Amino acid sequence: MKKLAIILFISVFSISMNAQEKATTTDGPVFEFVTETIDYGKIEKDSDGERVFTFKNIGNAPLIIDKVKGSCGCTVPTKPEGPIMPGETGEIKVKYATNRIGGFSKTVTITSNATEPRKTIRVKGIVLKPETSSVIEKPKSVISNQ
């Protein structure tokens, strides 16, 4: 009985050792975004369309962003100027032109020296017609010929 318990213990121990994940180390810079999609929700026409994507370089080399490009002219991204060192955070600002009413879903493509050299982030939302003023308009007079 004692031998059976020892054999069982060794079997379980060896299986659990083989089941553990091996740690992988990645050489080079690596993006880790807080979120890869920013949802504006419902916003009013001509309101502030600027949002900020925050990321961290979790790699072991400086991250250099070469280019950020919006999917159309209504989405204008701004990249960090210098390299983002390992462990540091950076920001990519995106300004969406809120002068069109309706839903939108736009992408920004990031080109960098990261282990994943092309990365896509997204903005989406719905632009609504501005609310009417709170002043009650007087109805127009009706003229009739009698």
N, C-alpha and C positions, 0 to 999 in steps of 0.2 A: 504494500500500500504506500509506503514511504517512497519507494522507487517510482511509482506511478505519479505521485505528486511532484517529484523532482523533474521527471520527464515532461509533465504537463507545464510546469513553470518555465522550463527552458524553451519549450515550443512556443508558448505565448510570448516570452521575452524576445525570441529571435524574430517572430512575425512582426511584433511591434517595432523592432529596430529597422526592419526592411521597409515598413510602411511610412516612416518619417520622410518628409520632403527634404531634399538636399538644397541647401542655400545656393542661389545663383548670384554671381556677382557680374554686374554689367559694367564694362569699361566705357567711359565716355559720358557725356551729359544726357540726362533723362528728364523729360517734362513730367510733372505731376500737377494737374489742374485741380483747383477746388471744385469746379464744375466745368464741363465742356459745352454746356448749353445754358444760355441766359434767356429766361422767359420774361419779357417785358410785361406780360399780362395785358390788360386793357389800358391803353394810354390815350390821351387826348391829342388830336391833330396839332402839330406845331409845338408840342411839349419837348422837354429835354430828352434827346435820344441817345445820350452817352452812357455807356455801361463799361465796367472794368472786369476783365478776366484776370484772376490772380493764379499764379503757378509757382511751383518750387522746383529747383534743380536738385533732384535726388540722386544724380549721378556723381561721378568722381572727377569730372573735368568741367572747365568753364563752358557754359551754354551761350552760343552766339546765334542770335536770330538775324538771318540775312534779309528776309522779306516777309511782309504780311500783306495779303491781297484779299479784298472783299469780292464777293461773287457778283456784285454790280456796283454802279456808281453811287447808289443810295446807302451803301455800307462802307464807311471809311475807318479802317483800323490804324492804330499808331503803335509801333514797336518800341521796346526799350532801346536806349542808345548804346549802352556798353554791354559787355558780357555779364551773365549771371553766374556767379561763382557757385561751386557745390555747396548745398545747404542753404543758399540764399533764395529769396522770393523775388519775383518780377511781376510786371503788369502789362497786359495788352489792352489798350483802350479801343473801344469800338463805338463809333457814332453812326446811328441809323437816322436817316432823314425822315422825320415824322410828318412830312407834308402831304402824304397820300393816305386816304382813308381805306381801311381794309386790313385783312390779315397778311402777315409776312413771315417768311422763314428764309434767312440768308446765312451764308457760310463765310468764314474767313479761313484762308489757307495760310499756314505758317511754314516757312522754309527755314531750316536751321541746320546746325551741325549735330543735332541730337541723334541718338541711336535710331529713332524713328524720324528721319529727316523731313518728312511732310506730315503735318498734323492739321486736322480740320476742327474748328470750333464753330458754334452756331448761335445765332440770335433769332428769336421768334416773338410774336405777339400780335396784337390787334390794335390798329389805330382807329379811334372813334371820332366822329364829328364833334366839334366843340359844343359844350352845353350852351343852350340859348340863355340870353340874359334874363335876370329875374324881374326885369321891368315888364309889366303887363302892357301889351300893345293895345291901343284903342282900335276897335273895328273901323274899317273905312265906311264913310257915309254912302248910303245908297240913294241915288238920285232917280226919281221916276217922273215921267211926264204924265200929268193928270189933266 
